[in-house]
Amino acid sequence: MNKLFKRLAVGVLLPSVLLLSACGSGQNESATADGIQERTIKAGIGNSKMHPQGQGMEKFKELLEEKAAGK
């Protein structure tokens, strides 16, 4: 069990942590109030708007527009 855990840690967890830390390093200097760019999020579901997934996406849209407040 101990040998399996070591192999898992070295073979999977360590590379994952290194990859994620490399992706997150550095600051994005264009994230100031003047540098905010408009973004469009597209999400496709295979159901109608009356399906719970469709209703959830509509609620997400409403909350996002409310929080963004024209940003």
HUQUI-V422409 format. One line per field, one symbol per residue. phi: phi as a letter, one per 30 degrees, with the letter a starting at -180 (. if undefined). psi: psi as a letter, one per 40 degrees, with the letter a starting at -180 (. if undefined). burial: + if it has 9 or more other ideal C-beta (glycine too) atoms within 8 Angstrom, else -. Layout:
BEGIN
phi = ???
psi = ???
burial = ???
END
This chain:
BEGIN
phi = .ddddddddddbdddddddddddcdjcdddcdddcdcdbcccbcbcbddddeddddddddddddddddhid
psi = dddddddddddddddddddddddeiiiheefiddehihihhhhhieiieeidddddddddddddddddfe.
burial = -------++---++------------------------------------+--++-++-----+-------
END
